[in-house]
Amino acid sequence: MRISEKNGQMPGRNGEVMRERETFGSRLGFILVSAGCAVGLGNVWKFPYICGQYGGAAFILIYLVFLALLGMPILICEFAAGRGSGCGGV
């Protein structure tokens, strides 16, 4: 595969331009990102399930409301930062 010197892009199968994939800088970075995703998903899915299983349905409703209330401003900040930087999606 030949990479264009001008813009660092590779030609694809049908002549379309393909960019090189980004990679993690170190193995530790990959491990930390993987652990963060696993912990985050465990928090969002497993905790309410276990709580509801043991009779905490009212707490789950409050938990989900606050999860949405705290998550929306963070999501809006992410969108604003992306729009302000002028960069596209990853």
N, C-alpha and C positions, 0 to 999 in steps of 0.2 A: 504494500500500500504506500502510495506516495502522498506526502503531506505538502500542501502548498506553502511555499515560503512566505507568501504575502500575508495570509490571514490565519495560518495554522489549522486549516480545514482539509478534510480528506474527501475525495470524490466518492460517491456511493455507487451502487450497482447500476442504476439507470441514469447516471450523470448528475443526480442531485448531490448537494453538498452536505457532508456529515461533519459534525464537530467532534473533537476528541472528548471522551468522557472524563469528568473530574473524578479524582480519587482522594481517599483520605490521606492526610499527611503522615500518619503513623498508625501502627496497629493499635496503640492505646486509644487513639481517637475513635477508631471504629468500635472498640469494646465499650467505651463510655457511651457512645451514641446508642448502641444496641441495648445496653443496660437501662439507659434512660427511657427508651421506647417500651421496654418490657415493664418497667416500674409504672410508667404512665398508664399503659393499658390495664395493668393489674388494678390500679387505683380506680379507674373509671368503670371497669366491668365487674371485677370479682367482689370488691367491697360491698356494693349495693346488693349483689346477689346473696352473699352470706348474711348480710343484715336483714334482708327480707325473709330469708329462710328461717331466721330465729325470731320473727315477730316484730321487726323494726320497719314496717312499711311506711309509717308516718315519718320516720327519720329519713327514709329514702326519698320521699317527696321533697322534703326540705333540702336534702343534700343535692338533688338534681336542680332545684330552683337556684340555689347558690352557685352550683357549678356553671349554670348558664349565665347567671348575673356576673360572675367573675370572669368567665371565659369570653363573653362578647367584647368587653373593652380591650382585652388582650388581642383578640382577633382583629378588631378595628385598628389597633396600633400597628399590627403586622401589615395590614393593607396600606395604612398611611405611610409607613416606612418604605414599603415597596414602591408605592407611587411616587414618593418624594425622591427616592434614589434614581428613579427612571430606568431601573433594570427590569428585565422580564423575569418570569418564573424560572425556577431552577430546573 
